[in-house]
């Protein structure tokens, strides 16, 4: 679910609320379903924006060990980017 899904839910909900005038005999309230879809779409849209705009963090780990064959110190550095999957 992403930004496009949130926008799609908002549009479908708005169509149900404002564009359709169908009498279902009181069995289903299309206005209520439309408002629920618009609220869910807004929530999905905001959550997706938070994940997209989240700041990048980089972790750096240094490991130092002694090489048993030569007796030298060996330092290994690993860098990992924590990018959100969008």
N, CA, C and O atoms as a MOPAC input file, in Angstrom:
PM7 MOZYME 1SCF
protein

 N      0.85000 1    -1.17300 1     0.00000 1
 C      0.00000 1     0.00000 1     0.00000 1
 C      0.89000 1     1.22900 1     0.00000 1
 O      1.84500 1     1.32900 1     0.77000 1
 N      0.56900 1     2.12400 1    -0.84800 1
 C      1.38400 1     3.30900 1    -0.94300 1
 C      0.55300 1     4.55300 1    -1.10600 1
 O     -0.63800 1     4.59100 1    -0.79600 1
 N      1.21900 1     5.56300 1    -1.60100 1
 C      0.56400 1     6.85000 1    -1.78400 1
 C     -0.57400 1     6.72600 1    -2.79300 1
 O     -1.64500 1     7.30200 1    -2.60300 1
 N     -0.33800 1     5.97800 1    -3.85700 1
 C     -1.37800 1     5.79100 1    -4.87600 1
 C     -2.59900 1     5.07300 1    -4.33900 1
 O     -3.72600 1     5.40100 1    -4.70900 1
 N     -2.38900 1     4.10100 1    -3.47500 1
 C     -3.51500 1     3.39100 1    -2.87300 1
 C     -4.34500 1     4.32200 1    -2.00500 1
 O     -5.57500 1     4.27200 1    -2.03100 1
 N     -3.67200 1     5.17100 1    -1.23500 1
 C     -4.38800 1     6.13500 1    -0.39300 1
 C     -5.22000 1     7.09800 1    -1.22000 1
 O     -6.36400 1     7.39800 1    -0.87900 1
 N     -4.63800 1     7.58000 1    -2.31000 1
 C     -5.38200 1     8.49500 1    -3.17400 1
 C     -6.56900 1     7.77800 1    -3.81100 1
 O     -7.65600 1     8.34700 1    -3.91300 1
 N     -6.36700 1     6.53100 1    -4.24200 1
 C     -7.45600 1     5.76400 1    -4.85500 1
 C     -8.60700 1     5.55100 1    -3.87400 1
 O     -9.77100 1     5.67200 1    -4.25700 1
 N     -8.30300 1     5.24000 1    -2.62200 1
 C     -9.35200 1     5.05100 1    -1.62000 1
 C    -10.11700 1     6.35200 1    -1.37500 1
 O    -11.33700 1     6.34000 1    -1.21800 1
 N     -9.39600 1     7.46500 1    -1.34400 1
 C    -10.06500 1     8.75200 1    -1.14700 1
 C    -11.00000 1     9.04500 1    -2.31500 1
 O    -12.12600 1     9.49800 1    -2.11100 1
 N    -10.53900 1     8.78800 1    -3.53500 1
 C    -11.36000 1     9.06500 1    -4.71700 1
 C    -12.59500 1     8.16700 1    -4.74300 1
 O    -13.69800 1     8.64300 1    -5.01200 1
 N    -12.42200 1     6.87600 1    -4.46700 1
 C    -13.56600 1     5.95600 1    -4.46600 1
 C    -14.57500 1     6.35300 1    -3.39000 1
 O    -15.78300 1     6.32600 1    -3.62400 1
 N    -14.07300 1     6.72300 1    -2.21300 1
 C    -14.96300 1     7.16600 1    -1.14800 1
 C    -15.71200 1     8.42700 1    -1.50500 1
 O    -16.90100 1     8.55300 1    -1.21300 1
 N    -15.01400 1     9.37600 1    -2.14700 1
 C    -15.67500 1    10.62400 1    -2.54800 1
 C    -16.74100 1    10.36500 1    -3.60700 1
 O    -17.78600 1    11.01600 1    -3.60700 1
 N    -16.48300 1     9.42400 1    -4.50300 1
 C    -17.49100 1     9.08100 1    -5.51200 1
 C    -18.72800 1     8.49300 1    -4.83400 1
 O    -19.85600 1     8.83400 1    -5.18800 1
 N    -18.51400 1     7.61800 1    -3.86900 1
 C    -19.65500 1     7.02900 1    -3.16800 1
 C    -20.46800 1     8.07200 1    -2.40800 1
 O    -21.69600 1     7.99300 1    -2.36100 1
 N    -19.79000 1     9.04100 1    -1.81900 1
 C    -20.49100 1    10.03300 1    -1.00200 1
 C    -21.15600 1    11.10400 1    -1.85500 1
 O    -22.33100 1    11.41300 1    -1.65700 1
 N    -20.41600 1    11.67100 1    -2.80100 1
 C    -20.89000 1    12.87400 1    -3.47700 1
 C    -21.48900 1    12.63700 1    -4.86200 1
 O    -22.31100 1    13.43700 1    -5.31000 1
 N    -21.10600 1    11.57300 1    -5.54500 1
 C    -21.53100 1    11.41800 1    -6.93500 1
 C    -22.70000 1    10.44600 1    -7.10600 1
 O    -23.51300 1    10.61600 1    -8.01500 1
 N    -22.79000 1     9.45100 1    -6.25900 1
 C    -23.84400 1     8.45800 1    -6.41500 1
 C    -25.05100 1     8.81600 1    -5.56200 1
 O    -24.92100 1     9.25100 1    -4.41800 1
 N    -26.21900 1     8.62200 1    -6.14200 1
 C    -27.45700 1     8.84600 1    -5.40900 1
 C    -28.34000 1     7.61700 1    -5.63300 1
 O    -29.34200 1     7.67200 1    -6.34600 1
 N    -27.94600 1     6.51900 1    -5.01100 1
 C    -28.63900 1     5.24200 1    -5.18000 1
 C    -29.35500 1     4.89600 1    -3.88200 1
 O    -28.76900 1     4.96400 1    -2.80100 1
 N    -30.62200 1     4.52500 1    -3.99600 1
 C    -31.39700 1     4.11400 1    -2.83000 1
 C    -31.28100 1     2.59800 1    -2.69800 1
 O    -31.75800 1     1.85600 1    -3.55600 1
 N    -30.64600 1     2.14200 1    -1.61700 1
 C    -30.46700 1     0.70500 1    -1.39200 1
 C    -31.53000 1     0.15300 1    -0.45600 1
 O    -31.41500 1    -0.98900 1    -0.01100 1
 N    -32.53100 1     0.90700 1    -0.15400 1
 C    -33.59800 1     0.43400 1     0.70600 1
 C    -33.22000 1     0.38700 1     2.17100 1
 O    -33.83700 1    -0.34800 1     2.94200 1
 N    -32.23100 1     1.14600 1     2.56700 1
 C    -31.83600 1     1.16700 1     3.97300 1
 C    -30.95200 1     0.00900 1     4.37600 1
 O    -30.55200 1    -0.07900 1     5.53700 1
 N    -30.63500 1    -0.88100 1     3.45500 1
 C    -29.81400 1    -2.04300 1     3.78700 1
 C    -28.34100 1    -1.66200 1     3.92200 1
 O    -27.65800 1    -2.11100 1     4.84200 1
 N    -27.86600 1    -0.84100 1     3.01100 1
 C    -26.46900 1    -0.40500 1     3.02100 1
 C    -26.44400 1     1.11200 1     2.90200 1
 O    -27.10900 1     1.68100 1     2.03700 1
 N    -25.68500 1     1.76200 1     3.76500 1
 C    -25.53300 1     3.21500 1     3.70700 1
 C    -24.25600 1     3.53400 1     2.93200 1
 O    -23.15500 1     3.45200 1     3.47600 1
 N    -24.41300 1     3.89800 1     1.65600 1
 C    -23.25500 1     4.16200 1     0.81100 1
 C    -22.48800 1     5.40100 1     1.25800 1
 O    -21.27600 1     5.48500 1     1.05700 1
 N    -23.18400 1     6.36100 1     1.86300 1
 C    -22.48400 1     7.55200 1     2.36400 1
 C    -21.50800 1     7.17300 1     3.48000 1
 O    -20.37300 1     7.64900 1     3.50200 1
 N    -21.94500 1     6.32500 1     4.39500 1
 C    -21.07500 1     5.89800 1     5.49200 1
 C    -19.87500 1     5.11800 1     4.96100 1
 O    -18.75100 1     5.33200 1     5.41500 1
 N    -20.10000 1     4.22500 1     4.01500 1
 C    -19.00100 1     3.45600 1     3.42100 1
 C    -18.02500 1     4.40800 1     2.72400 1
 O    -16.81100 1     4.22600 1     2.80800 1
 N    -18.55300 1     5.41300 1     2.04100 1
 C    -17.69300 1     6.39000 1     1.38300 1
 C    -16.83800 1     7.17000 1     2.36400 1
 O    -15.64800 1     7.38200 1     2.12900 1
 N    -17.45200 1     7.60100 1     3.47600 1
 C    -16.67400 1     8.32200 1     4.48400 1
 C    -15.61100 1     7.42500 1     5.11200 1
 O    -14.50200 1     7.88200 1     5.38900 1
 N    -15.93400 1     6.16900 1     5.33700 1
 C    -14.94900 1     5.23300 1     5.89300 1
 C    -13.79200 1     5.04900 1     4.91600 1
 O    -12.63200 1     5.03600 1     5.32800 1
 N    -14.09600 1     4.90600 1     3.62400 1
 C    -13.03900 1     4.74900 1     2.62900 1
 C    -12.16600 1     6.00500 1     2.53500 1
 O    -10.94700 1     5.90000 1     2.39200 1
 N    -12.77600 1     7.18600 1     2.61400 1
 C    -11.98400 1     8.41200 1     2.56900 1
 C    -11.07300 1     8.52600 1     3.79700 1
 O     -9.92500 1     8.95400 1     3.67900 1
 N    -11.57800 1     8.14600 1     4.96600 1
 C    -10.74200 1     8.17300 1     6.16900 1
 C     -9.60100 1     7.17800 1     6.09100 1
 O     -8.46800 1     7.49200 1     6.45900 1
 N     -9.89700 1     5.97500 1     5.61200 1
 C     -8.84600 1     4.97200 1     5.46300 1
 C     -7.82300 1     5.41600 1     4.42500 1
 O     -6.62500 1     5.19400 1     4.60400 1
 N     -8.27800 1     6.03400 1     3.35000 1
 C     -7.35700 1     6.52900 1     2.33100 1
 C     -6.45000 1     7.61900 1     2.86100 1
 O     -5.25900 1     7.64500 1     2.54800 1
 N     -6.99700 1     8.51800 1     3.66100 1
 C     -6.17300 1     9.57000 1     4.25700 1
 C     -5.13400 1     8.98700 1     5.20200 1
 O     -3.99200 1     9.44400 1     5.23600 1
 N     -5.53100 1     7.97500 1     5.97000 1
 C     -4.59600 1     7.32400 1     6.88800 1
 C     -3.48000 1     6.61400 1     6.13400 1
 O     -2.31000 1     6.73900 1     6.49500 1
 N     -3.83300 1     5.86800 1     5.08500 1
 C     -2.82300 1     5.17300 1     4.27800 1
 C     -1.88900 1     6.18100 1     3.62000 1
 O     -0.67800 1     5.96500 1     3.57100 1
 N     -2.44100 1     7.27600 1     3.11400 1
 C     -1.63700 1     8.31100 1     2.47300 1
 C     -0.62700 1     8.91200 1     3.45600 1
 O      0.54500 1     9.07500 1     3.11600 1
 N     -1.07300 1     9.23900 1     4.66300 1
 C     -0.17100 1     9.83900 1     5.65400 1
 C      0.90500 1     8.86500 1     6.11300 1
 O      2.06500 1     9.24900 1     6.26600 1
 N      0.53100 1     7.61200 1     6.33400 1
 C      1.52700 1     6.61900 1     6.75100 1
 C      2.56400 1     6.41600 1     5.65300 1
 O      3.75400 1     6.28700 1     5.94100 1
 N      2.12500 1     6.38700 1     4.40000 1
 C      3.06200 1     6.22800 1     3.28500 1
 C      4.00700 1     7.42000 1     3.19500 1
 O      5.19600 1     7.24700 1     2.92700 1
 N      3.49400 1     8.61900 1     3.41300 1
 C      4.36700 1     9.79600 1     3.40100 1
 C      5.41500 1     9.73300 1     4.50000 1
 O      6.56200 1    10.12100 1     4.28200 1
 N      5.03800 1     9.25100 1     5.67200 1
 C      5.99900 1     9.13300 1     6.77600 1
 C      7.11200 1     8.17400 1     6.39100 1
 O      8.28300 1     8.45700 1     6.64700 1
 N      6.77000 1     7.03900 1     5.77700 1
 C      7.79500 1     6.06800 1     5.39800 1
 C      8.68300 1     6.58700 1     4.27300 1
 O      9.87800 1     6.29400 1     4.24700 1
 N      8.12000 1     7.34700 1     3.35400 1
 C      8.90900 1     7.85700 1     2.23300 1
 C      9.86800 1     8.94500 1     2.70000 1
 O     11.01400 1     8.98600 1     2.25300 1
 N      9.42500 1     9.81700 1     3.58200 1
 C     10.24400 1    10.95200 1     3.99900 1
 C     11.11300 1    10.65600 1     5.21200 1
 O     11.80100 1    11.54500 1     5.71200 1
 N     11.08700 1     9.42900 1     5.68300 1
 C     11.91800 1     9.06500 1     6.83200 1
 C     13.39000 1     9.26100 1     6.48400 1
 O     13.81800 1     8.93700 1     5.37600 1
 N     14.14600 1     9.78200 1     7.41100 1
 C     15.54200 1    10.10000 1     7.13200 1
 C     16.37200 1     8.82100 1     6.99800 1
 O     16.10200 1     7.80300 1     7.63400 1
 N     17.38500 1     8.91800 1     6.15000 1
 C     18.28600 1     7.79100 1     5.95700 1
 C     19.26600 1     7.73200 1     7.11200 1
 O     19.78600 1     8.75300 1     7.56300 1
 N     19.50200 1     6.54400 1     7.57100 1
 C     20.49300 1     6.34100 1     8.61600 1
 C     21.54000 1     5.36000 1     8.11800 1
 O     21.21200 1     4.39500 1     7.42800 1
 N     22.79300 1     5.59900 1     8.46200 1
 C     23.87300 1     4.71300 1     8.07100 1
 C     24.54400 1     4.19700 1     9.33000 1
 O     24.86800 1     4.96400 1    10.23800 1
 N     24.74800 1     2.89800 1     9.37400 1
 C     25.44100 1     2.27900 1    10.49300 1
 C     26.82300 1     1.85100 1    10.03200 1
 O     26.96600 1     1.21100 1     8.99100 1
 N     27.83600 1     2.20400 1    10.80400 1
 C     29.20000 1     1.80100 1    10.50400 1
 C     29.71300 1     0.96600 1    11.66100 1
 O     29.63700 1     1.37700 1    12.81900 1
 N     30.24300 1    -0.22100 1    11.33800 1
 C     30.76800 1    -1.12200 1    12.35800 1
 C     32.21600 1    -1.41900 1    12.02100 1
 O     32.51900 1    -1.88400 1    10.92200 1
 N     33.12900 1    -1.14900 1    12.97900 1
 C     34.54800 1    -1.48000 1    12.81200 1
 C     34.86300 1    -2.68500 1    13.68200 1
 O     34.53200 1    -2.71700 1    14.86700 1
 N     35.51100 1    -3.67900 1    13.07300 1
 C     35.92800 1    -4.86400 1    13.82200 1
 C     37.43700 1    -5.01700 1    13.67700 1
 O     37.97500 1    -5.02400 1    12.57000 1
 N     38.09700 1    -5.13800 1    14.80300 1
 C     39.54700 1    -5.29300 1    14.80700 1
 C     39.88600 1    -6.67300 1    15.34400 1
 O     39.37600 1    -7.10700 1    16.37700 1
 N     40.76400 1    -7.35100 1    14.61000 1
 C     41.18900 1    -8.68900 1    15.01800 1
 C     42.68100 1    -8.83300 1    14.71200 1
 O     43.25100 1    -8.03500 1    13.96800 1
 N     43.29500 1    -9.84300 1    15.28500 1
 C     44.70600 1   -10.13000 1    15.04300 1
 C     44.78900 1   -11.32300 1    14.10900 1
 O     44.20100 1   -12.37300 1    14.36600 1
 N     45.53800 1   -11.14500 1    13.00500 1
 C     45.72600 1   -12.23100 1    12.04800 1
 C     46.67100 1   -13.25300 1    12.66800 1
 O     47.80700 1   -12.91100 1    12.99500 1
 N     46.22700 1   -14.51200 1    12.84000 1
 C     47.08600 1   -15.49800 1    13.51200 1
 C     48.33700 1   -15.85000 1    12.71500 1
 O     49.33500 1   -16.26200 1    13.30700 1
 N     48.31600 1   -15.70500 1    11.41200 1
 C     49.48700 1   -16.08600 1    10.60400 1
 C     50.59100 1   -15.03700 1    10.68900 1
 O     51.76700 1   -15.39000 1    10.77000 1
 N     50.23500 1   -13.76000 1    10.67300 1
 C     51.24900 1   -12.70400 1    10.64200 1
 C     51.34700 1   -11.92900 1    11.94400 1
 O     52.35300 1   -11.26100 1    12.18400 1
 N     50.36100 1   -11.99800 1    12.76300 1
 C     50.36200 1   -11.24900 1    14.01400 1
 C     49.95800 1    -9.79000 1    13.83600 1
 O     50.05000 1    -9.00700 1    14.78100 1
 N     49.51000 1    -9.41400 1    12.63800 1
 C     49.09400 1    -8.04000 1    12.37500 1
 C     47.66000 1    -7.80400 1    12.83200 1
 O     46.83400 1    -8.71500 1    12.89300 1
 N     47.40800 1    -6.55100 1    13.14500 1
 C     46.03100 1    -6.16200 1    13.43400 1
 C     45.31600 1    -5.90000 1    12.12100 1
 O     45.83500 1    -5.22400 1    11.23300 1
 N     44.11400 1    -6.45000 1    12.01500 1
 C     43.30700 1    -6.28000 1    10.82000 1
 C     41.99600 1    -5.61900 1    11.23000 1
 O     41.30400 1    -6.09100 1    12.13200 1
 N     41.67000 1    -4.53200 1    10.56100 1
 C     40.43100 1    -3.82400 1    10.84200 1
 C     39.49200 1    -3.98000 1     9.65500 1
 O     39.85700 1    -3.70700 1     8.51100 1
 N     38.29300 1    -4.41900 1     9.94600 1
 C     37.26800 1    -4.55900 1     8.90800 1
 C     36.14800 1    -3.57900 1     9.20600 1
 O     35.67700 1    -3.47800 1    10.33900 1
 N     35.72900 1    -2.86300 1     8.18100 1
 C     34.66800 1    -1.87200 1     8.33800 1
 C     33.49800 1    -2.28700 1     7.44600 1
 O     33.67400 1    -2.58000 1     6.26400 1
 N     32.31100 1    -2.30600 1     8.03100 1
 C     31.11200 1    -2.58300 1     7.24600 1
 C     30.14800 1    -1.40900 1     7.42200 1
 O     29.93500 1    -0.90800 1     8.52600 1
 N     29.57500 1    -0.99300 1     6.29400 1
 C     28.64400 1     0.14000 1     6.28700 1
 C     27.32500 1    -0.35200 1     5.73300 1
 O     27.27500 1    -1.01000 1     4.69400 1
 N     26.25200 1    -0.02400 1     6.44300 1
 C     24.92500 1    -0.45600 1     6.02500 1
 C     23.99400 1     0.73800 1     5.99300 1
 O     23.88400 1     1.47500 1     6.97200 1
 N     23.31000 1     0.93200 1     4.84400 1
 C     22.31100 1     1.98300 1     4.72500 1
 C     20.95300 1     1.40200 1     5.10100 1
 O     20.57200 1     0.32600 1     4.64000 1
 N     20.24000 1     2.12400 1     5.93500 1
 C     18.88700 1     1.73000 1     6.31700 1
 C     17.90000 1     2.56500 1     5.53800 1
 O     17.31400 1     3.50400 1     6.07600 1
 N     17.70900 1     2.23100 1     4.26900 1
 C     16.74500 1     2.96300 1     3.45200 1
 C     15.38800 1     2.29000 1     3.55200 1
 O     15.30500 1     1.06200 1     3.58900 1
 N     14.32300 1     3.08500 1     3.59500 1
 C     12.98600 1     2.47100 1     3.60900 1
 C     12.67500 1     1.85000 1     2.26700 1
 O     13.08300 1     2.35600 1     1.22200 1
 N     11.95000 1     0.75100 1     2.30500 1
 C     11.51700 1     0.11400 1     1.08200 1
 C     10.22200 1     0.76800 1     0.64000 1
 O      9.18600 1     0.61500 1     1.28700 1
 N     10.28300 1     1.48300 1    -0.44000 1
 C      9.08800 1     2.20200 1    -0.89100 1
 C      8.42300 1     1.51700 1    -2.03900 1
 O      7.40300 1     1.99400 1    -2.53600 1

